[in-house]
């Protein structure tokens, strides 16, 4: 089970997840009209709804063919559906958090052009969407940036990370009043580690690593860095123990008290627990239910719904 989920996640990264840019109560108009009978599924959350058609599946398969090495792994419609559902959940999340207006799609498209490491693959993908520019934006450009924006917001948002931030602030206050008890304070919160960086002399330390450049090089032995250090996954308080040169490599030993931020997945699931996922295709519905029961949103799948219940101009991608 875990291997299959891992493969799906890798696929999502390889094809950039195919995320759709969702704007509440606005139709994603394109030049490829799709009739209601071609719909395969619809996701609904509050006033937002997005539908996927058989034509979207066709584009998915054409895009994946540009990745020769991975093409044999992406062969089924159900894998395409799983990717589309994940993409829409990220778009719903970005809409809920009012993040979409801050996304520069033109800038992201330009960045991809300038920074791609696989120009032949990019050329192939652009050729897939040569008559469907909106699809290129929605299915290729948008995924990476929406993913990054959602994850970054989650990581730095004060309200989301409130409990973790309060705990590290409490620890900091204790250390300020009892600096000699750094280790015992850290252990009392089950958050203490002694770390050597780099871990072995054969690994060259990176002078541009923010922890090295902005923290460790600024300290003397037994000195505590005055500020809380924050990264995407944790808050940390650091005390330098010693600096030594081992086999011509600068090696730092430091004590660290680390409080992890809350994990992304439970937060993401909770935010989207009320999403309704309507699958019109009976075969796909049954395949996903049977093969992927471990995926958290599978329990939210519903077999059918009349398309008459939806504003199809709003709900349909095309």
DAGIBEL-V534619 format. One line per field, one symbol per residue. ss: DSSP state (H for helix, E for strand, L for the rest). phi: phi as a letter, one per 40 degrees, with the letter a starting at -180 (. if undefined). A space follows every 50 residues. Layout:
BEGIN
ss->???
phi->???
END
This chain:
BEGIN
ss->LHHHHHHHHHHHHHLHHHLLLLLLLLLLLLLLLLLHHHEEEEEEELLEEE EEEHHHHHHHHHHHLLLHHHHHHLLLHHHHHHHHHHHHHHHHHHHHLLLH HHLLHHHHHHHHHHHLLLHHHHHHHHHHLLLLHHHHHHHHHHHHHHHHHH HHHHHHLLLLLHHHHHHHHHHHHHHHHLHHHHHHHHHHLLLEEEEEELLL LLLLLLLLLHHHHHLHHHLLLLLELLLLEELLLEEEEEEEEEEEEELLEE EEEEEEEEEELLLHHHHHHHHLLLLEEEELLHHHHHHHHHHLLLLHHHHH EELLLLHHHLLHHHHELL
phi->.ccccdccccddcccggfcccbbdgbcccbcbcbcdcccbabbbafccab bbbccccccdccccccbdcccccbbbcccccccccdcccccdcccdcfcc cccbccccccccdcbdcbcccccccccdbcbacccccccbccdcccdccc ccddcbcccccdcccccccccdcccccbccbdccccccbfbcabbbbccb ccbccccccdccccbcccbbdgccccbccbbcbababbbccababbfgbc bbbacbbbbcccccdccccccbccccbbbcccccdccccccbcccccccc cbcaaccccbcccccccb
END
